[in-house]
């Protein structure tokens, strides 16, 4: 059975490293893996989506509505935006950070209130945490992506050492300690 | 060794393993990484050419010289390179010549969603279409063999989902291709009418041989399953079909989409109860099947617009899909925006303020069309701004030139803006062309170009001086402004619009995302001074928002460009 992880956020938040890490981990585990992303125009502060799929044999590179086992989100509104991609028994793992999109900046629409509460009220399983604070605690605001991966690892039956090995394979040596710390903080927070 | 690779990276790996020696391309999403990744191999000479036509001609020259060569581009780039494409079909090749064209169904990053398969049919060239990264690598290697065996350029068609998806690739070693010394052959390579007339029959014979080859080649395969449904498909559509049906349908997977294997198709059709053609964009396989007398389901059910997905395939073919739910309220969308500190913003703000008619072009700055700036009137294709402003002004006479400007980036100007400027200089319109020189090809992810002074590997290279170039073309008024300086921008634009001769304004400041660009201290909004007039909001800067009636600056996004501070009459932004 193919498993599906959607990573969503705002262009520039670092989702490419998160999907690279996850892809490497799952490849090391012996799965067939597909990771799909869209480059170019959508990177400029727009909504960005990365699909990670793994299993015995993966065909489609994309995840469709009602298929995601996890939505991993860098931002609250983006988590809400892709909810219809989640399976009924799926889970949202999200950073609580809010980033105003242009319609909010220009005053055309308000930023929706209490999104996490509304998601839970609708019956979605949501694990929300302040990844930015944890990343800063680890040493860099840029480590939000690895904090999120640490959190996601709680729901995977894959040993921590294997995640750490994948981090070692994806991150330059000089940022290794920082990222391992960010991973641990995400997992235990 | 098995590796997880982007389709484009796998393509580049195929170039490396095939012994490709020369690569020349112009960046374009979703094709760019093929060439960027190829440039990581020291064994391959790689370059960014000024445009796709030049790139294809460079690759052709290298093939003529006897080296396996390649050029890559997006679908609309092939329009630019169509001229050499059609005639190098006649000349054929010496060493193998492979062309990548990457389509963008769904228009993630494009101005249209044309189907490049039409080019293969029209130019009478073989076209391969991989469906994942492994095939991207293997097809590329085989494409060189095919090119040399049949004396033809070979097109490999990628699409966004194959180009930008990672899947597992089994890599191999680089081979040393057969030596193909250059030999003078006027009848084959000099395409003047007398020779071209003799080459055309060769092209037709070659297509007939390729059609026979397609019947029994490794690119096409039949996967038998439940015979109640047969699907003929290719590329990513094959993956959706397998996702939905698995073994519950028979599939004819085409890896070679031109020429099509007629006997194979007829044989496949005879074994299944119902035949479905699954292809994104235009009904090319479908129409071919219909000429073979087959009854098929295709575009009567599936759209010629946009991308497919497993849900779409399932829904159209009557297979149940999982239920999904969402929140009940509408959510604000998040379109792409110019980055905080983008040098284009100040210029577009000024153009909006002066109510200019802005003939636009292709690049990050096309986002100048988006609210609140809304400072663009037209975007067509690479270079069209410069040619169109001339036509606009010629049509409207003297007054037209008082309001209208062309805006074009440095890379786009090199690509195909120069010829438009030559026309302005030659046919003398009172046109104002603004070159947005941010010292990089921005939208495709920071590629070097002839004005940046660096090559694809980041090493020092020739550097074209834009001011000297415009002067040499006969434009005597060439002015450079800093787009962060709003007052100066306004003064210069007004002045150049007023004069009765062609002029070029170079709006020069490097992209704020370039690593060497030093950022200033973020602007802070003094809450006691802000009166909530929202003048700063007219910039559409993602770092500025209004909270409880007052401006707030996101210090993590702000790069301290200071453009907003110039708009604040109350000294609240410092």
Interface residues (C-beta under 8 A of the other chain):
Chain A: X10 X11 X12 X23 X24 X27 X32 X33 X34 X35 X36 X37 X38 X39 X40 X41 X42 X43 X44 X45 X46 X47 X58 X59 X60 X61 X62 X64 X65 X66 X67 X77 X78 X80 X81 X83 X84 X85 X86 X87 X88 X100 X101 X102 X103 X104 X105 X106 X107 X108 X109 X110 X111 X112 X115 X118 X119 X122 X123 X141
Chain B: X2 X4 X29 X30 X32 X33 X108 X109 X132 X160 X161 X162 X164 X165 X166 X167 X168 X236 X239 X240 X242 X243 X309 X310 X311 X321 X322 X323 X324 X325 X326 X327 X329 X330 X331 X332 X333 X334 X335 X336 X337 X338 X339 X364 X367 X370 X371 X372 X443 X444 X445 X534 X537 X540 X541 X542 X544 X545 X546 X556
